[in-house]
Amino acid sequence: MRMCELKEKEVINCRDGERLGFVCDIEFDINTGIIIKLIVPGPCKIWGILGREHEYCIPFCSIKQIGPDVILVDIDINEVLEKILF
């Protein structure tokens, strides 16, 4: 599967059915080429005007199924929400 195909899939949390958004990036091990994390933009700030302060860094082991349109993950939102450092 190519990165452009992953970006077209919506990420949904199985625990509560929450729609997290679409994959924007991946983190992988440069030595082995194995995917470590999927990165999904976090919730917007005020009205979406001021950008985003957090992102979801979802470990690859938390992915339960990849379908034609969605990626199902089983995560605790508070554990994968990370602050973006600029």
Secondary structure, 3 states (H helix, E strand, C coil): CCHHHHHCCEEEECCCCCEEEECCEEEECCCCCCEEEEEEECCECHHHCCCECEEEEEEHHHEEEECCCEEEECCCHHHHEEECCC
